[in-house]
């Protein structure tokens, strides 16, 4: 199982090499062997069940997700060493959580140690196998040494209880390295990958620790099956979320939705904590004051009154917490929605369409992470962002703008998949804001489209106000030129008449 980490790195090598040759063959053989064992373990857990059917169902769902994630990583990231370690770790996790190893504790410990080794190293080197920061190499050596210590402890070769605390320290060190890479990464694909993994780790570990805390509080006490299923559900869902975070990140699918996902998760978590705190505080205060001034009978109403107070607070708390989460985790998009109307108002007093486009298009690109933008007014390409005008004209050669369309028009082709219709004051479409795909090739998220819809009205109003002023200025200049031409002609005729006289 440790074949993936016995790689002798040459001096100065900054990342793990891609899998190839005998190493790749060994990885494939080990992967297929673990897959067969995982499927057999899941099947055996149903043939000889030792737990309630509800809990078995939760474990089966978790196992199905882990096997699916491992299979996708095996097929889609075949030579990626980090994906290989994660794929094997998820298969080992499926095995260890499907069979009761009470009668074979040595095998359970060996599987657990191998899973720790692969998962900790993958976490340390995520996402591209680079040894960054420099102190990741000593942590990697510590992880391997801790793995060997765990093997020695589980087989009885060395009597100690040091493995677990050192293993926890190794995982914390790997998480610290992950956070350091996130802080040093520039905006781009890798930063988005690290955002998804961080989201999966935070939610997954929180759910797993919540389940462990619930099990600890319920230890030695009778618990109804519903409570047991709830605790087991938190644990299994935590594992699923953790695995999906790695999968989305490594497949680079919809990476740029990470900000929206983190913002919503933070908003829901904050709202839940605020409501629970409001309910608990209100109930305690009402019960204390009620029993003091109105007798013990008032205490029976405290829960209902506290619930009513929490319900009243739901809407304002949700709005405030959502605004905070958006400002914190989607700062570019929030600033874009707040600042662009003021910018458009300032530009409407003067300037040209080109000046408007030069000020607005870069802000739109930064906010929604577009790869290219083109602006059309009256069927004429007036400005582009991150694409040359000649290239934009070639891409738009076969696209006749529709006479009528929705505000947001989603196209099938990849040149400009998002098209924002800009309507004239009378309602007809006078322009188009065309946006290319995001850097990962995915379509825009709901928050991006809502932001574009919010700025559509001030943008089209300012754009056509400036365009109409430009047209009026052009007509005025044309009239002045015509008047000057006529005056020159009249002057020439008068000069000719004076010479004849």
C-alpha positions as CSV (number, residue, x, y, z in Angstrom):
1,X,0.0,0.0,0.0
2,X,2.9,2.3,0.5
3,X,4.3,1.9,-3.0
4,X,3.2,5.4,-3.9
5,X,5.4,7.1,-1.3
6,X,8.6,5.2,-1.9
7,X,9.7,7.7,-4.5
8,X,13.3,8.9,-4.3
9,X,13.1,12.6,-5.3
10,X,16.2,14.0,-6.9
11,X,17.8,16.9,-5.2
12,X,16.1,20.1,-6.1
13,X,12.8,18.5,-7.3
14,X,9.9,20.6,-6.3
15,X,7.0,18.3,-6.9
16,X,6.1,14.6,-7.1
17,X,6.6,13.1,-10.6
18,X,3.6,11.8,-12.5
19,X,2.9,8.1,-12.2
20,X,4.4,6.0,-15.0
21,X,6.1,2.7,-15.8
22,X,6.2,0.1,-13.0
23,X,4.9,2.6,-10.4
24,X,1.7,3.1,-12.5
25,X,1.3,-0.6,-13.0
26,X,1.6,-1.2,-9.2
27,X,-0.9,1.5,-8.5
28,X,-3.5,0.0,-10.9
29,X,-3.0,-3.5,-9.4
30,X,-3.4,-2.2,-5.8
31,X,-6.4,-0.1,-6.8
32,X,-8.2,-3.0,-8.4
33,X,-7.4,-5.3,-5.4
34,X,-8.7,-2.7,-2.9
35,X,-11.8,-2.2,-5.0
36,X,-12.6,-5.9,-4.9
37,X,-12.0,-6.0,-1.2
38,X,-14.2,-2.8,-0.7
39,X,-17.1,-4.3,-2.6
40,X,-16.8,-7.6,-0.7
41,X,-16.7,-5.7,2.6
42,X,-19.8,-3.8,1.8
43,X,-21.6,-6.9,0.6
44,X,-20.6,-8.8,3.7
45,X,-21.8,-6.0,6.0
46,X,-25.3,-6.7,4.6
47,X,-25.1,-10.5,4.6
48,X,-24.0,-10.5,8.3
49,X,-25.4,-7.3,9.7
50,X,-24.3,-6.3,13.2
51,X,-26.1,-2.9,13.3
52,X,-29.6,-1.5,12.7
53,X,-30.8,-1.3,9.1
54,X,-31.0,2.5,9.2
55,X,-27.4,2.8,10.1
56,X,-26.5,0.2,7.5
57,X,-28.3,2.3,4.9
58,X,-26.3,5.4,5.9
59,X,-23.0,3.4,5.7
60,X,-24.0,2.0,2.3
61,X,-24.7,5.5,1.0
62,X,-21.3,6.7,2.3
63,X,-19.5,3.7,0.8
64,X,-21.2,4.2,-2.6
65,X,-20.0,7.8,-2.6
66,X,-16.4,6.9,-1.6
67,X,-16.2,4.2,-4.2
68,X,-17.6,6.5,-6.9
69,X,-15.1,9.2,-6.0
70,X,-12.2,6.8,-6.0
71,X,-13.3,5.4,-9.4
72,X,-13.7,8.9,-10.9
73,X,-10.3,9.9,-9.7
74,X,-8.8,6.6,-11.0
75,X,-10.3,7.1,-14.4
76,X,-10.0,10.9,-14.8
77,X,-6.6,11.6,-13.0
78,X,-4.8,8.4,-13.8
79,X,-1.2,9.7,-13.5
80,X,-1.7,12.3,-10.8
81,X,0.1,11.1,-7.6
82,X,-2.1,13.1,-5.3
83,X,-5.3,11.8,-6.9
84,X,-3.9,8.3,-6.7
85,X,-3.2,8.6,-3.0
86,X,-6.7,10.0,-2.3
87,X,-8.4,7.3,-4.4
88,X,-6.6,4.5,-2.5
89,X,-7.4,6.2,0.8
90,X,-11.1,6.4,0.0
91,X,-11.2,2.7,-0.9
92,X,-9.4,1.9,2.4
93,X,-11.9,4.1,4.2
94,X,-14.7,2.1,2.6
95,X,-13.2,-1.2,3.8
96,X,-12.6,0.0,7.4
97,X,-16.1,1.4,7.8
98,X,-17.9,-1.6,6.4
99,X,-16.7,-4.5,8.5
100,X,-16.6,-4.9,12.3
101,X,-13.0,-5.8,12.9
102,X,-13.5,-6.5,16.6
103,X,-12.4,-10.0,16.1
104,X,-9.4,-9.0,14.0
105,X,-8.1,-5.8,15.5
106,X,-4.7,-6.1,13.9
107,X,-6.2,-6.0,10.4
108,X,-8.3,-3.1,11.4
109,X,-5.3,-1.2,12.7
110,X,-3.3,-2.0,9.6
111,X,-6.0,-0.7,7.3
112,X,-6.4,2.4,9.4
113,X,-2.6,3.1,9.3
114,X,-2.4,2.8,5.6
115,X,-5.4,5.1,5.2
116,X,-3.7,7.6,7.4
117,X,-0.5,7.5,5.4
118,X,-2.1,8.1,2.1
119,X,-4.6,10.7,3.2
120,X,-2.1,12.7,5.2
121,X,0.5,12.8,2.4
122,X,-2.2,13.7,-0.2
123,X,-3.4,16.5,2.1
124,X,0.2,17.7,2.6
125,X,0.9,17.9,-1.2
126,X,-2.5,18.9,-2.5
127,X,-3.4,19.9,-5.2
128,X,-0.3,19.5,-7.6
129,X,2.2,17.5,-5.6
130,X,4.5,20.4,-5.0
131,X,6.7,20.6,-1.9
132,X,5.4,24.0,-0.9
133,X,6.2,25.5,1.6
134,X,9.7,24.1,2.1
135,X,8.9,22.6,5.5
136,X,6.5,20.1,4.0
137,X,9.4,17.7,3.5
138,X,10.1,17.2,7.2
139,X,6.4,16.8,7.8
140,X,6.3,14.1,5.1
141,X,9.1,12.2,6.8
142,X,7.3,12.6,10.1
143,X,4.1,11.1,8.5
144,X,6.0,8.1,7.1
145,X,7.7,7.6,10.5
146,X,4.3,7.8,12.3
147,X,2.9,5.3,9.9
148,X,5.8,2.9,10.7
149,X,5.2,3.5,14.4
150,X,1.6,2.7,14.0
151,X,2.4,-0.6,12.3
152,X,4.8,-1.5,15.0
153,X,2.3,-0.7,17.7
154,X,-0.6,-2.6,16.0
155,X,1.6,-5.7,15.5
156,X,3.0,-5.7,19.0
157,X,6.6,-5.0,17.9
158,X,6.7,-1.8,20.0
159,X,4.6,-1.1,23.1
160,X,3.5,2.6,23.2
161,X,0.5,4.8,22.8
162,X,2.2,7.6,20.8
163,X,0.7,6.9,17.4
164,X,-2.6,8.7,17.8
165,X,-1.3,12.0,19.2
166,X,1.5,12.2,16.7
167,X,-0.9,11.3,13.8
168,X,-3.2,14.1,14.9
169,X,-0.2,16.5,14.9
170,X,0.8,15.3,11.4
171,X,-2.7,16.0,10.0
172,X,-2.7,19.4,11.7
173,X,0.7,20.1,10.1
174,X,-0.7,19.1,6.7
175,X,-3.7,21.4,7.1
176,X,-1.3,24.2,8.1
177,X,0.6,23.6,4.8
178,X,-2.6,23.6,2.9
179,X,-3.6,27.0,4.4
180,X,-0.1,28.4,3.7
181,X,-0.4,27.4,0.0
182,X,-3.9,29.0,-0.1
183,X,-2.5,32.3,1.3
184,X,0.4,32.4,-1.1
185,X,-1.6,31.3,-4.2
186,X,-2.5,34.0,-6.7
187,X,-6.0,34.3,-8.0
188,X,-6.6,31.5,-10.4
189,X,-7.3,27.8,-10.8
190,X,-5.2,26.7,-7.8
191,X,-6.7,29.2,-5.4
192,X,-10.2,28.0,-6.4
193,X,-9.1,24.4,-5.9
194,X,-7.9,25.1,-2.4
195,X,-11.2,26.9,-1.7
196,X,-13.2,23.8,-2.5
197,X,-11.0,21.6,-0.5
198,X,-11.1,24.0,2.5
199,X,-14.9,24.1,2.2
200,X,-15.1,20.3,2.2
201,X,-12.7,19.9,5.1
202,X,-14.4,22.5,7.3
203,X,-17.9,21.2,6.8
204,X,-16.8,17.5,6.8
205,X,-14.6,17.8,9.9
206,X,-17.3,19.9,11.7
207,X,-20.0,17.2,11.1
208,X,-17.6,14.4,12.1
209,X,-16.6,16.1,15.3
210,X,-20.3,16.9,16.0
211,X,-21.1,13.2,15.7
212,X,-18.2,12.3,17.9
213,X,-19.3,14.8,20.5
214,X,-22.9,13.4,20.4
215,X,-21.6,9.9,20.8
216,X,-19.5,11.0,23.8
217,X,-22.4,12.8,25.5
218,X,-24.6,9.8,25.0
219,X,-22.1,7.2,26.2
220,X,-23.6,4.9,28.8
221,X,-27.1,6.3,28.4
222,X,-30.0,4.7,26.6
223,X,-30.7,6.5,23.3
224,X,-33.7,6.0,20.9
225,X,-32.9,4.7,17.4
226,X,-33.7,8.1,16.0
227,X,-30.9,9.8,18.0
228,X,-28.5,7.0,17.0
229,X,-29.4,7.4,13.4
230,X,-29.0,11.2,13.6
231,X,-25.5,10.9,15.1
232,X,-24.5,8.3,12.5
233,X,-25.9,10.5,9.8
234,X,-23.8,13.4,10.8
235,X,-20.7,11.2,10.7
236,X,-21.3,9.6,7.3
237,X,-22.4,12.9,5.7
238,X,-19.2,14.5,7.0
239,X,-17.1,11.9,5.2
240,X,-19.2,12.3,2.0
241,X,-18.7,16.1,2.0
242,X,-15.0,15.8,2.6
243,X,-14.6,13.4,-0.3
244,X,-16.7,15.5,-2.7
245,X,-14.6,18.6,-1.8
246,X,-11.5,16.8,-3.1
247,X,-13.3,15.4,-6.1
248,X,-14.6,18.8,-7.3
249,X,-11.2,20.4,-6.8
250,X,-9.2,17.7,-8.6
251,X,-11.6,17.5,-11.5
252,X,-11.6,21.3,-11.7
253,X,-15.4,21.3,-12.3
254,X,-17.2,24.5,-11.5
255,X,-14.2,25.8,-9.5
256,X,-15.5,29.4,-9.6
257,X,-18.6,28.5,-7.7
258,X,-16.5,28.0,-4.5
259,X,-17.1,31.6,-3.3
260,X,-20.9,31.2,-3.6
261,X,-20.8,27.8,-1.9
262,X,-18.6,29.1,1.0
263,X,-20.8,32.2,1.3
264,X,-24.0,30.2,1.6
265,X,-22.5,27.7,4.0
266,X,-21.2,30.4,6.2
267,X,-24.6,32.2,6.1
268,X,-26.6,29.0,7.0
269,X,-24.2,28.1,9.8
270,X,-24.3,31.7,11.2
271,X,-28.1,31.8,10.9
272,X,-28.4,28.5,12.7
273,X,-26.1,29.5,15.5
274,X,-27.9,32.9,15.9
275,X,-31.3,31.4,16.0
276,X,-30.3,28.7,18.5
277,X,-28.6,31.3,20.7
278,X,-31.7,33.6,20.4
279,X,-34.0,30.7,21.3
280,X,-31.9,29.5,24.3
281,X,-31.3,33.0,25.7
282,X,-35.0,34.0,25.3
283,X,-36.2,30.8,26.9
284,X,-33.8,31.1,29.9
285,X,-34.7,34.8,30.5
286,X,-38.5,34.3,30.1
287,X,-38.4,31.2,32.4
288,X,-36.4,33.0,35.1
289,X,-38.4,36.2,35.1
290,X,-41.7,34.5,34.6
291,X,-41.2,32.1,37.6
292,X,-40.0,35.0,39.7
293,X,-42.9,37.4,39.1
294,X,-45.8,35.2,37.8
295,X,-45.2,31.8,39.4
296,X,-43.8,28.5,38.2
297,X,-46.7,28.0,35.7
298,X,-45.3,30.5,33.3
299,X,-42.3,28.3,32.7
300,X,-44.4,26.0,30.6
301,X,-44.9,28.8,28.0
302,X,-41.2,29.8,27.8
303,X,-40.4,27.5,24.9
304,X,-43.3,28.7,22.8
305,X,-42.5,32.4,23.4
306,X,-38.8,31.8,22.7
307,X,-39.7,30.1,19.5
308,X,-41.9,33.0,18.5
309,X,-39.1,35.5,19.2
310,X,-36.6,33.4,17.1
311,X,-39.2,33.3,14.2
312,X,-39.6,37.1,14.3
313,X,-35.8,37.5,14.2
314,X,-35.4,35.1,11.3
315,X,-35.8,37.5,8.4
316,X,-33.5,40.4,9.7
317,X,-30.9,37.9,10.9
318,X,-30.9,36.1,7.5
319,X,-30.5,39.4,5.6
320,X,-27.7,40.7,7.8
321,X,-25.8,37.4,7.9
322,X,-26.2,36.8,4.2
323,X,-24.9,40.4,3.4
324,X,-21.9,39.8,5.8
325,X,-21.1,36.4,4.2
326,X,-21.3,37.8,0.6
327,X,-19.1,40.7,1.5
328,X,-16.6,38.4,3.2
329,X,-16.4,35.5,0.8
330,X,-17.6,37.1,-2.5
331,X,-16.0,40.5,-2.1
332,X,-15.4,41.2,-5.8
333,X,-19.1,40.4,-6.6
334,X,-20.5,42.4,-3.7
335,X,-18.3,45.4,-4.5
336,X,-19.2,45.2,-8.1
337,X,-23.0,45.5,-7.3
338,X,-22.4,48.3,-4.8
339,X,-19.9,50.4,-6.8
340,X,-20.9,50.1,-10.4
341,X,-24.2,52.2,-10.2
342,X,-22.2,55.1,-8.8
343,X,-19.5,54.7,-11.4
344,X,-22.1,54.7,-14.2
345,X,-23.7,57.8,-12.7
346,X,-20.4,59.6,-12.8
347,X,-19.7,58.5,-16.4
348,X,-23.1,59.5,-17.6
349,X,-22.2,63.2,-17.2
350,X,-19.6,63.1,-20.0
351,X,-17.3,60.8,-21.9
352,X,-17.8,58.4,-24.7
353,X,-19.0,54.8,-25.2
354,X,-15.4,53.7,-25.5
355,X,-14.5,55.4,-22.2
356,X,-17.5,53.8,-20.5
357,X,-16.5,50.4,-21.8
358,X,-12.8,50.9,-20.7
359,X,-14.1,51.6,-17.2
360,X,-16.8,49.0,-16.9
361,X,-15.7,45.9,-18.7
362,X,-12.6,45.2,-16.5
363,X,-14.8,45.4,-13.4
364,X,-17.4,43.0,-14.9
365,X,-14.6,40.6,-15.8
366,X,-13.1,40.7,-12.3
367,X,-16.5,40.2,-10.6
368,X,-17.8,37.3,-12.6
369,X,-14.4,35.8,-13.7
370,X,-15.1,36.0,-17.4
371,X,-12.4,35.1,-19.9
372,X,-13.5,37.6,-22.5
373,X,-16.2,40.3,-23.0
374,X,-17.5,42.1,-26.1
375,X,-19.9,45.0,-26.2
376,X,-22.2,45.6,-29.2
377,X,-24.3,48.7,-29.8
378,X,-26.7,48.9,-32.7
379,X,-25.1,45.8,-34.2
380,X,-21.6,47.4,-34.1
381,X,-18.7,46.0,-32.0
382,X,-17.7,49.0,-29.9
383,X,-15.4,47.5,-27.3
384,X,-13.8,44.2,-26.2
385,X,-12.0,42.9,-23.1
386,X,-9.2,40.2,-23.3
387,X,-10.0,39.5,-26.9
388,X,-8.9,41.4,-30.0
389,X,-11.7,43.1,-32.0
390,X,-10.8,41.2,-35.1
391,X,-11.1,37.8,-33.3
392,X,-14.4,38.9,-31.7
393,X,-15.8,39.9,-35.1
394,X,-14.9,36.4,-36.5
395,X,-16.6,34.7,-33.6
396,X,-19.7,36.9,-34.1
397,X,-19.8,36.6,-37.9
398,X,-22.5,33.9,-37.9
399,X,-24.5,35.2,-35.0
400,X,-27.4,37.5,-36.0
401,X,-28.6,39.3,-32.9
402,X,-32.3,38.3,-32.2
403,X,-34.9,41.0,-32.5
404,X,-36.5,39.9,-29.2
405,X,-34.8,38.0,-26.4
406,X,-34.9,37.6,-22.6
407,X,-32.6,39.8,-20.5
408,X,-30.2,36.9,-20.1
409,X,-29.7,34.7,-23.1
410,X,-27.7,31.5,-22.7
411,X,-26.1,30.4,-25.9
412,X,-25.1,26.8,-26.8
413,X,-21.7,27.7,-28.3
414,X,-18.6,28.4,-26.3
415,X,-17.4,31.7,-27.8
416,X,-19.8,33.9,-25.8
417,X,-22.1,31.6,-23.8
418,X,-23.7,34.4,-21.8
419,X,-25.5,37.3,-23.5
420,X,-27.0,40.2,-21.7
421,X,-29.5,42.2,-23.7
422,X,-29.3,45.9,-23.4
423,X,-32.6,47.5,-24.3
424,X,-33.3,51.0,-25.6
425,X,-35.7,53.3,-23.8
426,X,-38.5,52.2,-26.1
427,X,-37.9,48.5,-25.3
428,X,-36.2,47.2,-28.4
429,X,-32.8,45.6,-28.1
430,X,-30.2,48.1,-29.0
431,X,-27.1,46.4,-27.6
432,X,-25.5,43.2,-26.2
433,X,-23.0,42.5,-23.5
434,X,-21.4,39.2,-24.5
435,X,-19.4,37.2,-22.0
436,X,-17.1,34.3,-22.7
437,X,-16.9,31.2,-20.4
438,X,-15.2,31.2,-17.0
439,X,-11.5,30.0,-16.9
440,X,-12.6,26.4,-16.1
441,X,-15.1,26.4,-19.0
442,X,-18.2,26.3,-16.8
443,X,-21.3,28.4,-17.1
444,X,-21.9,31.3,-14.7
445,X,-23.5,30.7,-11.3
446,X,-26.7,32.0,-10.0
447,X,-25.1,34.8,-8.0
448,X,-23.2,36.0,-11.1
449,X,-26.3,36.1,-13.2
450,X,-28.2,37.9,-10.4
451,X,-25.4,40.5,-10.2
452,X,-25.4,41.0,-14.0
453,X,-29.2,41.4,-13.9
454,X,-29.0,43.9,-11.1
455,X,-26.6,46.2,-13.1
456,X,-28.4,45.7,-16.4
457,X,-30.8,48.6,-16.0
458,X,-28.3,51.3,-15.0
459,X,-25.8,50.0,-17.5
460,X,-28.2,50.2,-20.5
461,X,-29.6,53.5,-19.3
462,X,-26.1,55.1,-19.1
463,X,-24.9,53.4,-22.3
464,X,-27.7,54.7,-24.5
465,X,-27.6,58.1,-22.9
466,X,-24.0,58.4,-23.8
467,X,-24.6,56.8,-27.2
468,X,-27.4,59.2,-28.0
469,X,-25.3,62.2,-26.9
470,X,-22.5,61.0,-29.2
471,X,-25.0,60.6,-32.1
472,X,-26.3,64.1,-31.4
473,X,-22.7,65.5,-31.2
474,X,-21.9,63.7,-34.4
475,X,-24.9,65.2,-36.1
476,X,-24.0,68.7,-34.8
477,X,-20.4,68.4,-36.0
478,X,-21.7,67.2,-39.4
479,X,-24.0,70.2,-39.6
480,X,-21.2,72.5,-38.7
481,X,-19.0,71.0,-41.3
482,X,-21.7,71.3,-43.9
483,X,-22.3,74.9,-42.9
484,X,-18.6,75.7,-43.2
485,X,-18.5,74.0,-46.6
486,X,-21.5,76.1,-47.7
487,X,-19.9,79.3,-46.4
488,X,-16.7,78.5,-48.2
489,X,-18.7,77.9,-51.4
490,X,-20.6,81.2,-50.9
491,X,-17.3,83.1,-50.2
492,X,-15.8,81.6,-53.3
493,X,-18.8,82.7,-55.4
494,X,-18.7,86.2,-53.9
495,X,-15.0,86.4,-54.7
496,X,-15.6,85.4,-58.2
497,X,-18.4,88.0,-58.6
498,X,-16.1,90.7,-57.2
499,X,-13.4,89.9,-59.7
500,X,-15.9,90.0,-62.6
501,X,-17.2,93.4,-61.5
